[in-house]
Amino acid sequence: MKEHPFTSLCELLRKQEPDVLSIFSRYSVKSAPQQRPAMPHLTEMMLKTEPIMNKVDAKQRIENLLKSISDCGENYFAVFQKMSEVLTTDGIGRLLVLLKDNLPDEFLKDDNIQYLFKGMPIFKIVVKEDDFVRSKTDGMYDIILQHTGTGARELIKFETRPAKALYLLFMLMPRKEIKQIKQYRKKLQDLLNIVFDIVEKEDKAHKLDDKFADDETFAESLKQIMSSARRSIEKAIVDRDDLAWYTIDYDRSNSYYSLSLPEEMIDLSKAPSLVEFKNKYLIK
């Protein structure tokens, strides 16, 4: 799985540990000037902080920051700007210290602190329910690549139904190390049926159980399905970003499958039935 300071920060904020909550409680920005000078150090020193007395408010600040920084793409200076709208300079410093302590050692050997966010993913993936079916591999969901800076969108076209269903499954479990993927065989079949509105029939045109009939067949088909999904993502990304963020990977040394893209970069808000499936079957 691809690791990055951005993913470490997202994980820190999502866990909402006491140290993180304390930073947001004690060092949140109460007010900010309408226009910040290019060198805002003096302004930042004069900013007042508003103590937060309950965890609900602190959690809301954390969620707001997560949303803000996920919209910054590869512009890591914009990330700092967004953080400075939520936390004072002291608060940012304390948060970065926590972040540094949670990073693999190699990240800070050659890079300065200002480059921590360089290389973060620049595309979001948006899943949207769509009644208009263009081809048999479309199903009821569009999977869209969206640039976080320009907002430009591009439909990801999949070669096969199983490849699209497999990719959707991993998008519902981003950054999760899946070691026993055979345990998801039935869920993948259920998801495929939902995505393509398939009712189990004897009609061969609708029956797609052949690749998921049993664990052995599923294991044999998996490599082919993953390769097909990867080709589709690669055609959409071309050379505009690091492909490792967006493809399903198999870590041979640790024997697990994963999708590296952080949850903050996946938008399921326009696919409520998928969210329902996730909450029902994939969240323990």
Residue frames as qw, qx, qy, qz and C-alpha x, y, z in Angstrom:
[[0.000, 0.888, 0.460, 0.000, 0.00, 0.00, 0.00],
 [0.389, 0.535, -0.030, 0.749, 1.27, 3.47, -0.86],
 [0.452, -0.665, -0.398, 0.442, 2.16, 5.52, 2.22],
 [0.272, 0.554, 0.111, 0.779, 2.38, 9.31, 2.30],
 [0.113, -0.059, -0.473, 0.872, 2.30, 12.13, 4.87],
 [0.448, -0.128, -0.180, -0.866, -1.17, 13.06, 3.62],
 [0.718, -0.223, -0.611, -0.247, -2.51, 9.58, 4.42],
 [0.475, -0.118, -0.656, 0.574, -0.82, 9.69, 7.83],
 [0.106, -0.035, 0.227, -0.968, -2.43, 13.05, 8.61],
 [0.603, -0.178, -0.376, -0.681, -5.85, 11.83, 7.48],
 [0.687, -0.196, -0.696, 0.070, -5.50, 8.77, 9.68],
 [0.273, -0.048, -0.530, 0.801, -4.44, 10.89, 12.67],
 [0.302, -0.061, 0.056, -0.950, -7.41, 13.19, 12.26],
 [0.662, -0.164, -0.536, -0.498, -9.84, 10.37, 11.63],
 [0.573, -0.162, -0.744, 0.302, -8.83, 8.53, 14.80],
 [0.298, -0.757, -0.067, -0.577, -9.47, 11.70, 16.80],
 [0.703, -0.172, -0.535, 0.436, -7.08, 10.69, 19.56],
 [0.394, -0.822, -0.302, 0.280, -6.86, 12.83, 22.74],
 [0.459, -0.370, 0.184, 0.786, -3.63, 14.55, 21.62],
 [0.166, 0.306, 0.550, 0.759, -5.27, 15.60, 18.34],
 [0.230, -0.776, -0.557, -0.185, -8.49, 16.72, 20.03],
 [0.472, -0.668, -0.183, 0.545, -6.42, 18.76, 22.48],
 [0.342, -0.087, 0.321, 0.879, -4.72, 20.64, 19.62],
 [0.044, -0.487, -0.577, -0.655, -8.03, 21.51, 18.02],
 [0.393, -0.768, -0.501, 0.068, -9.48, 22.53, 21.37],
 [0.480, -0.669, -0.079, 0.563, -6.62, 24.78, 22.44],
 [0.289, -0.378, 0.374, 0.796, -5.25, 26.18, 19.18],
 [0.349, 0.601, 0.668, 0.266, -8.27, 26.70, 16.92],
 [0.154, 0.105, 0.144, 0.972, -8.48, 30.02, 15.08],
 [0.123, 0.584, 0.620, -0.508, -11.33, 32.17, 16.37],
 [0.405, 0.867, 0.190, -0.220, -11.18, 34.80, 13.66],
 [0.636, -0.055, 0.385, 0.666, -8.98, 35.64, 10.72],
 [0.094, 0.565, -0.113, -0.812, -8.45, 38.75, 8.60],
 [0.728, 0.577, 0.209, -0.304, -10.21, 38.92, 5.26],
 [0.707, 0.644, -0.254, 0.145, -6.90, 39.12, 3.44],
 [0.803, -0.496, 0.131, 0.302, -3.72, 37.58, 4.73],
 [0.118, 0.871, -0.418, -0.227, -0.37, 39.17, 3.94],
 [0.761, 0.431, -0.485, -0.007, 2.26, 37.15, 2.06],
 [0.431, 0.195, -0.728, 0.497, 4.25, 36.76, 5.29],
 [0.524, -0.608, -0.291, -0.520, 1.50, 36.29, 7.90],
 [0.567, -0.042, -0.676, 0.469, 3.71, 35.52, 10.90],
 [0.015, -0.069, 0.382, -0.922, 2.80, 38.67, 12.87],
 [0.592, -0.159, -0.220, -0.759, -0.87, 38.32, 11.97],
 [0.749, -0.134, -0.645, -0.071, -0.84, 34.68, 13.10],
 [0.380, -0.002, -0.641, 0.667, 0.77, 35.64, 16.40],
 [0.214, -0.058, 0.233, -0.947, -2.01, 38.15, 17.02],
 [0.574, -0.213, -0.586, -0.530, -4.84, 35.73, 16.24],
 [0.485, -0.319, 0.542, -0.608, -6.97, 34.78, 19.20],
 [0.288, 0.002, -0.948, -0.133, -7.90, 31.23, 19.94],
 [0.653, -0.279, -0.002, -0.704, -11.25, 29.94, 21.03],
 [0.154, -0.216, 0.933, -0.244, -11.08, 27.10, 23.57],
 [0.659, -0.099, -0.515, -0.539, -13.47, 24.27, 22.73],
 [0.416, -0.375, 0.623, -0.546, -14.97, 22.72, 25.81],
 [0.826, 0.055, 0.482, -0.287, -16.53, 19.61, 24.25],
 [0.462, -0.183, 0.765, 0.409, -15.38, 16.91, 21.87],
 [0.514, 0.640, 0.570, 0.008, -18.23, 17.47, 19.44],
 [0.197, 0.955, -0.060, -0.212, -16.91, 20.89, 18.44],
 [0.290, -0.628, 0.648, 0.317, -13.36, 19.60, 18.19],
 [0.571, 0.137, 0.783, 0.205, -14.45, 16.68, 16.00],
 [0.454, 0.815, 0.352, -0.075, -16.30, 19.08, 13.71],
 [0.008, 0.891, -0.352, -0.287, -13.13, 21.16, 13.30],
 [0.444, -0.320, 0.789, 0.278, -11.22, 18.00, 12.43],
 [0.566, 0.459, 0.679, 0.093, -13.82, 16.97, 9.84],
 [0.296, 0.932, 0.089, -0.192, -13.76, 20.46, 8.31],
 [0.152, -0.749, 0.559, 0.321, -9.98, 20.37, 8.01],
 [0.549, -0.021, 0.807, 0.219, -10.03, 16.91, 6.41],
 [0.515, 0.700, 0.495, 0.007, -12.51, 18.11, 3.82],
 [0.124, 0.953, -0.133, -0.244, -10.51, 21.26, 3.13],
 [0.255, -0.622, 0.667, 0.320, -7.14, 19.62, 2.65],
 [0.605, 0.167, 0.761, 0.163, -8.57, 16.87, 0.44],
 [0.467, 0.824, 0.316, -0.050, -9.59, 19.60, -2.04],
 [0.124, -0.876, 0.305, 0.354, -6.05, 21.00, -2.37],
 [0.862, 0.492, -0.106, 0.056, -4.65, 18.36, -4.69],
 [0.826, 0.072, -0.146, 0.539, -0.89, 18.49, -5.10],
 [0.106, 0.738, -0.106, 0.658, -0.71, 22.12, -3.99],
 [0.649, -0.310, -0.572, 0.394, 0.88, 21.53, -0.60],
 [0.134, 0.074, -0.221, 0.963, 1.14, 25.26, 0.12],
 [0.483, -0.340, -0.301, -0.749, -2.64, 25.40, -0.24],
 [0.704, -0.333, -0.623, 0.074, -2.82, 22.65, 2.38],
 [0.412, -0.146, -0.433, 0.788, -0.90, 24.86, 4.82],
 [0.169, -0.202, -0.085, -0.961, -3.19, 27.78, 3.99],
 [0.636, -0.381, -0.497, -0.451, -6.25, 25.68, 4.72],
 [0.661, -0.292, -0.581, 0.375, -4.72, 24.50, 7.97],
 [0.250, -0.001, -0.268, 0.930, -3.95, 28.09, 8.97],
 [0.382, -0.352, -0.256, -0.815, -7.64, 28.94, 8.61],
 [0.777, -0.408, -0.434, -0.204, -8.44, 26.33, 11.26],
 [0.786, -0.449, -0.197, 0.377, -5.38, 26.30, 13.55],
 [0.099, -0.961, 0.233, 0.110, -2.92, 28.93, 14.74],
 [0.486, 0.652, -0.575, 0.094, 0.74, 28.59, 13.80],
 [0.266, -0.433, 0.774, -0.376, 1.43, 26.99, 17.19],
 [0.804, 0.089, 0.438, -0.393, -1.41, 24.52, 16.61],
 [0.793, 0.552, -0.224, -0.127, -0.14, 23.61, 13.13],
 [0.197, 0.639, -0.711, 0.219, 3.34, 23.10, 14.54],
 [0.489, -0.259, 0.731, -0.400, 2.05, 20.76, 17.23],
 [0.870, 0.295, 0.229, -0.322, -0.04, 18.83, 14.70],
 [0.643, 0.642, -0.419, -0.015, 2.96, 18.46, 12.38],
 [0.108, -0.529, 0.791, -0.286, 5.04, 17.15, 15.28],
 [0.729, 0.011, 0.581, -0.363, 2.38, 14.49, 15.87],
 [0.811, 0.542, -0.051, -0.212, 2.38, 13.78, 12.15],
 [0.325, 0.691, -0.640, 0.082, 6.17, 13.47, 12.05],
 [0.362, -0.365, 0.794, -0.323, 6.09, 11.01, 14.91],
 [0.772, 0.208, 0.523, -0.297, 3.66, 8.85, 12.94],
 [0.631, 0.686, -0.268, -0.244, 5.59, 8.89, 9.65],
 [0.953, 0.043, 0.033, 0.299, 8.00, 6.21, 8.44],
 [0.513, -0.628, 0.158, 0.563, 11.57, 7.38, 9.05],
 [0.536, 0.117, 0.483, 0.683, 12.49, 7.64, 5.37],
 [0.178, 0.840, 0.459, 0.229, 10.02, 10.49, 4.72],
 [0.181, -0.982, 0.005, 0.044, 11.99, 13.08, 6.64],
 [0.778, -0.243, 0.224, 0.534, 15.54, 12.06, 5.69],
 [0.434, 0.128, 0.365, 0.814, 15.84, 14.27, 2.62],
 [0.024, -0.673, -0.472, -0.569, 12.75, 16.47, 2.65],
 [0.016, 0.110, -0.378, 0.919, 12.07, 19.62, 4.61],
 [0.192, 0.373, 0.762, -0.494, 8.82, 20.01, 6.54],
 [0.382, 0.487, 0.005, -0.786, 7.30, 22.23, 3.81],
 [0.396, 0.286, -0.711, -0.506, 7.39, 19.35, 1.33],
 [0.336, -0.021, 0.877, -0.343, 5.39, 16.96, 3.47],
 [0.606, 0.461, 0.484, -0.431, 2.35, 17.22, 1.20],
 [0.328, 0.570, -0.533, -0.533, 4.13, 17.04, -2.13],
 [0.206, 0.172, -0.938, -0.221, 3.01, 14.00, -4.08],
 [0.409, 0.224, 0.715, -0.521, -0.42, 13.59, -2.52],
 [0.342, 0.389, 0.797, 0.312, -3.11, 12.34, -4.96],
 [0.059, 0.201, -0.106, -0.972, -4.48, 15.02, -7.25],
 [0.438, -0.157, -0.587, -0.663, -7.64, 13.23, -8.35],
 [0.518, -0.028, 0.613, -0.596, -10.78, 12.31, -6.47],
 [0.131, -0.122, -0.906, -0.384, -12.93, 9.42, -7.56],
 [0.466, 0.082, 0.261, -0.842, -16.63, 10.19, -7.63],
 [0.041, 0.194, 0.967, 0.161, -19.24, 7.44, -7.84],
 [0.374, 0.189, 0.078, -0.904, -22.59, 8.51, -9.20],
 [0.479, 0.331, 0.804, -0.120, -25.82, 6.59, -9.78],
 [0.222, 0.365, -0.391, -0.816, -26.91, 6.90, -13.40],
 [0.711, 0.309, 0.523, -0.356, -30.05, 5.56, -15.06],
 [0.624, 0.692, -0.219, -0.289, -28.59, 5.98, -18.55],
 [0.778, -0.252, 0.537, 0.207, -26.80, 2.77, -19.56],
 [0.316, 0.737, -0.405, -0.440, -24.41, 3.27, -22.48],
 [0.565, 0.341, -0.739, -0.136, -23.10, -0.29, -22.70],
 [0.853, -0.296, -0.410, -0.128, -23.34, -3.61, -20.89],
 [0.655, -0.028, -0.455, 0.602, -20.32, -2.76, -18.73],
 [0.059, -0.534, 0.083, -0.839, -21.80, 0.50, -17.41],
 [0.350, -0.386, -0.786, 0.331, -24.27, -0.75, -14.86],
 [0.185, -0.867, -0.436, -0.154, -26.10, 1.71, -12.63],
 [0.445, -0.801, 0.027, 0.399, -22.99, 3.61, -11.44],
 [0.540, 0.763, -0.152, 0.322, -20.57, 5.95, -13.16],
 [0.723, -0.492, -0.008, 0.485, -17.03, 5.98, -11.74],
 [0.338, 0.899, 0.071, 0.270, -15.58, 9.41, -12.45],
 [0.658, -0.117, -0.127, 0.733, -12.06, 10.78, -12.12],
 [0.010, -0.956, -0.234, -0.179, -12.20, 14.39, -10.89],
 [0.520, 0.328, -0.255, 0.746, -9.23, 16.75, -10.71],
 [0.398, -0.652, -0.502, 0.405, -9.21, 18.40, -7.28],
 [0.249, -0.344, 0.046, 0.904, -7.81, 21.65, -8.68],
 [0.144, 0.052, -0.446, -0.882, -9.70, 22.29, -11.92],
 [0.586, 0.199, 0.501, -0.605, -12.75, 20.15, -11.18],
 [0.511, 0.374, -0.569, -0.524, -12.41, 18.56, -14.64],
 [0.747, -0.087, 0.577, -0.319, -14.13, 15.17, -14.82],
 [0.409, 0.385, -0.729, -0.391, -13.52, 12.05, -16.87],
 [0.908, -0.102, 0.109, -0.392, -15.55, 8.86, -16.94],
 [0.205, -0.441, 0.871, 0.075, -13.54, 5.71, -16.25],
 [0.814, 0.228, -0.241, -0.477, -14.56, 3.05, -18.76],
 [0.529, -0.360, 0.762, -0.097, -14.16, -0.54, -17.62],
 [0.278, 0.282, -0.801, -0.449, -13.63, -3.48, -19.96],
 [0.441, -0.202, -0.865, -0.127, -15.71, -6.01, -18.03],
 [0.571, -0.641, -0.208, -0.468, -18.45, -6.13, -15.41],
 [0.839, -0.388, -0.273, 0.265, -16.36, -8.11, -12.86],
 [0.528, 0.174, -0.145, 0.818, -13.52, -5.54, -13.16],
 [0.163, -0.552, -0.059, -0.816, -15.87, -2.67, -12.39],
 [0.747, -0.561, -0.250, -0.252, -17.50, -4.53, -9.49],
 [0.806, -0.167, -0.276, 0.496, -14.09, -5.43, -8.04],
 [0.307, 0.319, -0.110, 0.890, -12.94, -1.81, -8.22],
 [0.430, -0.602, -0.143, -0.657, -16.13, -0.61, -6.53],
 [0.840, -0.426, -0.331, 0.063, -15.61, -3.18, -3.76],
 [0.659, -0.057, -0.232, 0.713, -12.13, -1.84, -3.03],
 [0.024, 0.467, 0.029, 0.883, -13.39, 1.76, -3.13],
 [0.636, -0.613, -0.227, -0.410, -15.78, 0.82, -0.34],
 [0.840, -0.500, -0.018, 0.208, -12.77, -0.41, 1.71],
 [0.468, 0.781, -0.251, 0.330, -9.92, 2.02, 0.85],
 [0.095, 0.652, -0.616, 0.433, -6.54, 1.56, 2.55],
 [0.818, -0.324, 0.348, -0.323, -7.66, -1.70, 4.10],
 [0.065, 0.458, -0.877, -0.133, -5.24, -4.63, 4.01],
 [0.881, 0.062, 0.068, -0.464, -7.28, -7.54, 2.67],
 [0.134, -0.472, 0.870, 0.055, -5.42, -10.77, 3.31],
 [0.348, 0.183, 0.918, -0.053, -8.30, -13.23, 2.92],
 [0.293, 0.235, -0.273, -0.886, -9.83, -11.95, -0.27],
 [0.261, -0.156, -0.906, -0.294, -11.70, -15.22, -0.81],
 [0.040, -0.428, -0.736, 0.523, -13.91, -14.18, 2.10],
 [0.229, 0.493, 0.068, -0.836, -15.24, -11.38, -0.11],
 [0.060, 0.027, 0.841, 0.537, -16.19, -13.64, -3.02],
 [0.008, 0.596, 0.803, 0.013, -19.90, -13.77, -2.14],
 [0.043, -0.761, -0.243, 0.599, -20.01, -10.04, -1.32],
 [0.071, -0.373, 0.499, 0.779, -18.39, -9.30, -4.68],
 [0.025, 0.285, 0.871, 0.400, -21.02, -11.37, -6.46],
 [0.039, -0.731, -0.623, 0.274, -23.77, -9.58, -4.52],
 [0.080, -0.669, 0.056, 0.737, -22.26, -6.22, -5.41],
 [0.087, -0.114, 0.706, 0.693, -21.96, -7.19, -9.06],
 [0.017, 0.516, 0.841, 0.163, -25.63, -8.14, -9.11],
 [0.066, -0.789, -0.382, 0.476, -26.56, -4.78, -7.55],
 [0.141, -0.516, 0.316, 0.783, -24.35, -2.73, -9.89],
 [0.111, 0.113, -0.717, -0.679, -25.71, -4.39, -13.01],
 [0.626, 0.070, 0.215, -0.746, -29.23, -5.03, -11.71],
 [0.444, 0.190, -0.836, -0.261, -28.93, -8.75, -12.32],
 [0.785, -0.214, 0.310, -0.492, -31.51, -11.20, -11.06],
 [0.279, -0.311, 0.902, 0.112, -30.19, -14.74, -10.83],
 [0.797, 0.365, 0.026, -0.480, -31.54, -16.60, -13.84],
 [0.813, -0.024, 0.535, 0.230, -30.70, -19.70, -15.80],
 [0.545, 0.832, 0.081, 0.061, -30.39, -17.40, -18.80],
 [0.795, -0.066, 0.044, 0.602, -26.68, -17.52, -19.70],
 [0.277, 0.673, 0.113, 0.677, -26.80, -13.91, -20.85],
 [0.363, -0.801, 0.060, -0.472, -27.42, -12.82, -17.26],
 [0.896, -0.432, -0.031, 0.092, -25.55, -15.48, -15.33],
 [0.311, 0.801, -0.416, 0.299, -22.13, -14.21, -14.24],
 [0.761, -0.573, 0.266, -0.149, -21.45, -16.74, -11.49],
 [0.926, 0.282, -0.165, 0.188, -18.80, -18.59, -13.52],
 [0.399, 0.581, -0.414, 0.576, -15.94, -16.45, -12.18],
 [0.277, -0.459, 0.495, -0.684, -17.25, -16.61, -8.62],
 [0.812, -0.143, -0.455, -0.337, -18.63, -20.15, -8.55],
 [0.864, -0.431, -0.182, 0.185, -16.15, -21.31, -5.89],
 [0.398, -0.842, 0.224, 0.286, -12.98, -20.15, -4.14],
 [0.650, -0.161, 0.538, 0.512, -10.67, -21.91, -6.57],
 [0.425, 0.620, 0.492, 0.438, -12.30, -20.44, -9.69],
 [0.108, -0.986, -0.126, -0.005, -12.40, -17.02, -8.05],
 [0.544, -0.652, 0.333, 0.410, -8.67, -17.21, -7.20],
 [0.594, 0.116, 0.570, 0.556, -7.85, -18.16, -10.79],
 [0.257, 0.769, 0.455, 0.367, -9.97, -15.35, -12.22],
 [0.321, -0.870, -0.174, 0.330, -8.80, -12.65, -9.80],
 [0.461, -0.371, 0.340, 0.731, -5.51, -11.84, -11.52],
 [0.252, 0.366, 0.630, 0.637, -7.27, -11.39, -14.86],
 [0.123, -0.856, -0.491, -0.106, -10.00, -9.21, -13.32],
 [0.418, -0.757, -0.017, 0.502, -7.43, -7.03, -11.50],
 [0.430, -0.117, 0.464, 0.765, -5.38, -6.58, -14.68],
 [0.128, 0.610, 0.615, 0.483, -8.49, -5.50, -16.57],
 [0.262, -0.904, -0.318, 0.119, -9.39, -2.95, -13.86],
 [0.494, -0.546, 0.175, 0.653, -5.81, -1.63, -13.85],
 [0.374, 0.205, 0.539, 0.727, -5.83, -1.08, -17.61],
 [0.023, -0.798, -0.522, -0.299, -9.02, 0.98, -17.33],
 [0.392, -0.858, -0.115, 0.310, -7.58, 3.17, -14.55],
 [0.541, -0.292, 0.348, 0.708, -4.31, 3.57, -16.43],
 [0.282, 0.480, 0.552, 0.621, -6.13, 4.79, -19.55],
 [0.172, -0.903, -0.367, -0.138, -7.97, 7.41, -17.47],
 [0.506, -0.766, 0.064, 0.390, -4.92, 8.62, -15.50],
 [0.661, 0.691, -0.144, 0.256, -2.45, 8.37, -18.42],
 [0.662, 0.069, -0.352, 0.658, 0.70, 9.98, -16.94],
 [0.131, -0.746, -0.068, -0.649, -0.99, 12.78, -14.98],
 [0.525, -0.646, 0.366, -0.417, -0.44, 11.30, -11.52],
 [0.056, -0.369, 0.919, -0.127, 1.13, 8.39, -9.67],
 [0.654, -0.067, -0.583, -0.478, -0.89, 5.35, -10.77],
 [0.374, -0.007, -0.856, 0.356, -0.13, 3.58, -7.49],
 [0.257, 0.012, 0.425, -0.868, -2.72, 5.74, -5.71],
 [0.617, 0.189, -0.024, -0.763, -5.57, 4.50, -7.87],
 [0.677, 0.191, -0.654, -0.278, -4.98, 0.83, -8.74],
 [0.891, -0.390, 0.101, -0.209, -5.66, -2.31, -6.72],
 [0.254, 0.666, -0.687, 0.140, -2.30, -3.59, -5.53],
 [0.950, -0.250, -0.186, -0.026, -1.10, -6.95, -4.27],
 [0.148, -0.796, 0.556, -0.191, 1.71, -6.77, -1.72],
 [0.841, 0.173, -0.512, -0.027, 3.58, -10.02, -2.26],
 [0.308, 0.341, -0.696, 0.551, 5.86, -9.70, 0.75],
 [0.247, -0.060, 0.625, -0.738, 2.93, -9.31, 3.18],
 [0.042, -0.250, -0.937, -0.240, 0.29, -11.13, 1.11],
 [0.156, 0.615, 0.589, -0.501, -2.51, -8.58, 1.06],
 [0.249, 0.548, 0.513, 0.613, -4.59, -6.64, -1.49],
 [0.155, -0.648, -0.362, 0.653, -5.33, -2.94, -1.09],
 [0.304, 0.769, 0.300, 0.476, -6.37, 0.32, -2.72],
 [0.497, -0.101, -0.276, 0.816, -4.04, 3.12, -1.56],
 [0.052, -0.519, -0.218, -0.825, -6.36, 6.06, -2.25],
 [0.006, -0.071, -0.653, 0.754, -7.46, 7.67, 1.05],
 [0.062, 0.589, 0.800, -0.096, -11.14, 7.61, 1.95],
 [0.009, 0.703, 0.174, -0.689, -11.15, 11.43, 1.81],
 [0.078, 0.402, -0.534, -0.739, -10.48, 11.22, -1.95],
 [0.066, -0.226, -0.919, -0.316, -13.49, 8.98, -2.67],
 [0.353, 0.065, 0.168, -0.918, -16.91, 10.58, -3.00],
 [0.059, -0.241, -0.960, -0.129, -19.87, 8.22, -2.55],
 [0.199, 0.303, 0.420, -0.832, -22.40, 10.95, -1.74],
 [0.543, 0.311, -0.235, -0.744, -24.18, 10.45, -5.07],
 [0.580, 0.090, -0.783, -0.208, -24.40, 6.67, -4.66],
 [0.515, -0.419, 0.410, -0.626, -26.52, 6.11, -1.51],
 [0.967, -0.031, -0.074, -0.242, -27.25, 2.46, -2.30],
 [0.707, 0.366, -0.487, 0.359, -23.52, 1.74, -2.34],
 [0.086, -0.488, 0.519, -0.697, -23.13, 3.45, 1.02],
 [0.802, -0.243, 0.165, -0.521, -25.96, 1.28, 2.32],
 [0.937, 0.175, -0.300, 0.041, -24.19, -1.83, 1.01],
 [0.401, 0.483, -0.541, 0.560, -20.95, -0.71, 2.68],
 [0.353, -0.437, 0.439, -0.701, -22.60, -0.05, 6.03],
 [0.893, -0.120, 0.056, -0.430, -24.49, -3.33, 5.94],
 [0.988, 0.118, -0.076, 0.061, -21.82, -5.74, 4.77],
 [0.688, 0.451, -0.264, 0.504, -18.34, -4.19, 5.01],
 [0.063, -0.627, 0.388, -0.672, -18.22, -2.18, 8.24],
 [0.635, -0.240, -0.711, 0.184, -17.68, -4.24, 11.36]]
